[in-house]
Amino acid sequence: MLSTPVGRVRAAGLVEGVSALLLFFVAMPLKYASPLESATAVLGKQVVFYVGAIHGGLFILYAIITFVAWGKGAITFKLVACAAIASIVPFGPFVIDRVLKRHEEQGKPAEPEKAW
């Protein structure tokens, strides 16, 4: 998977997607579903800070890897746009991975709507 530019985009997207799910479904509930001054809420604030920082770094890395793949001509601008939109929607990176996988298997630019 990491041997091609599209494979690197897919791998980065999956890691970024997992970090987003950890942030949304583990860290944030720890912070906001607990009474304000409880030990769980205090722990939740710390967890949100660290998981959020890691997720932010992974998000930037995903964007860089995607733009590098586009610069090398491995993916089309339309796929870059789809990846950008997918990266801000929960579960989006897992959905766009299917499109990128088909694109990688074909070895040529594929239109996103034809891959669905």
C-alpha positions as CSV (number, residue, x, y, z in Angstrom):
1,M,0.0,0.0,0.0
2,L,2.8,2.4,0.8
3,S,4.7,1.7,-2.5
4,T,2.5,4.1,-4.6
5,P,1.5,7.7,-4.1
6,V,-2.2,6.7,-4.1
7,G,-1.4,4.0,-1.6
8,R,0.2,6.5,0.7
9,V,-2.9,8.8,0.4
10,R,-5.1,5.8,1.3
11,A,-2.9,4.9,4.3
12,A,-2.7,8.5,5.6
13,G,-6.5,8.8,5.1
14,L,-7.2,5.7,7.1
15,V,-4.9,6.8,10.0
16,E,-6.4,10.3,10.0
17,G,-9.9,8.8,9.9
18,V,-9.2,6.6,12.9
19,S,-7.8,9.6,14.8
20,A,-11.0,11.6,14.0
21,L,-13.2,8.8,15.3
22,L,-11.1,8.6,18.5
23,L,-11.5,12.3,19.0
24,F,-15.3,12.3,18.3
25,F,-16.3,9.1,20.0
26,V,-13.9,8.7,22.9
27,A,-12.2,11.9,23.8
28,M,-15.0,14.4,23.4
29,P,-17.6,12.2,25.3
30,L,-15.1,11.9,28.2
31,K,-15.0,15.7,28.3
32,Y,-18.6,16.7,27.7
33,A,-20.6,13.8,29.0
34,S,-19.3,14.1,32.6
35,P,-20.2,16.6,35.3
36,L,-18.2,19.8,34.9
37,E,-15.6,19.4,37.7
38,S,-15.5,15.6,38.0
39,A,-12.3,13.7,37.6
40,T,-13.6,12.2,34.3
41,A,-14.2,15.7,32.9
42,V,-10.7,16.8,33.9
43,L,-9.2,13.7,32.3
44,G,-11.4,14.4,29.2
45,K,-10.0,17.8,28.8
46,Q,-6.5,16.4,28.7
47,V,-7.4,13.6,26.4
48,V,-9.1,16.0,24.0
49,F,-6.1,18.2,24.0
50,Y,-3.6,15.5,23.1
51,V,-5.8,13.5,20.8
52,G,-6.9,16.7,19.1
53,A,-3.3,17.8,18.6
54,I,-2.4,14.4,17.1
55,H,-5.4,14.5,14.9
56,G,-4.5,18.0,13.7
57,G,-1.0,16.9,12.8
58,L,-2.3,13.8,11.0
59,F,-4.9,16.0,9.1
60,I,-2.1,18.2,7.9
61,L,0.1,15.2,6.9
62,Y,-2.9,13.8,5.0
63,A,-3.3,17.0,3.1
64,I,0.4,17.2,2.2
65,I,0.5,13.6,1.1
66,T,-2.6,14.1,-1.1
67,F,-1.2,17.2,-2.7
68,V,2.1,15.5,-3.4
69,A,0.3,12.6,-5.1
70,W,-1.6,15.2,-7.2
71,G,1.6,17.0,-8.0
72,K,3.1,13.7,-9.3
73,G,0.0,13.2,-11.5
74,A,-1.1,10.1,-9.6
75,I,-4.5,11.5,-8.8
76,T,-6.8,14.0,-10.4
77,F,-7.9,17.3,-8.9
78,K,-11.4,15.9,-8.6
79,L,-10.1,13.1,-6.3
80,V,-8.1,15.7,-4.3
81,A,-11.3,17.7,-3.8
82,C,-13.2,14.5,-2.8
83,A,-10.5,13.6,-0.3
84,A,-10.6,17.1,1.1
85,I,-14.3,16.9,1.7
86,A,-14.1,13.4,3.0
87,S,-11.5,14.4,5.5
88,I,-13.8,16.7,7.4
89,V,-16.8,14.3,7.5
90,P,-16.8,11.5,10.1
91,F,-16.2,8.1,8.3
92,G,-15.4,10.1,5.2
93,P,-11.8,8.8,4.8
94,F,-13.2,5.3,4.8
95,V,-15.7,6.0,2.1
96,I,-13.1,7.8,-0.2
97,D,-10.7,4.9,0.4
98,R,-12.9,2.7,-1.8
99,V,-12.6,5.2,-4.6
100,L,-8.9,5.6,-4.2
101,K,-8.5,1.8,-4.1
102,R,-10.2,1.4,-7.4
103,H,-8.2,4.2,-8.8
104,E,-5.0,2.5,-7.6
105,E,-6.0,-0.8,-9.1
106,Q,-6.8,0.7,-12.5
107,G,-3.5,2.6,-12.5
108,K,-5.0,5.5,-14.4
109,P,-7.1,8.5,-13.4
110,A,-10.7,7.5,-12.5
111,E,-13.6,9.7,-12.0
112,P,-15.0,9.5,-8.5
113,E,-18.6,9.0,-9.5
114,K,-17.7,6.1,-11.8
115,A,-15.9,4.3,-8.9
116,W,-19.0,4.3,-6.6
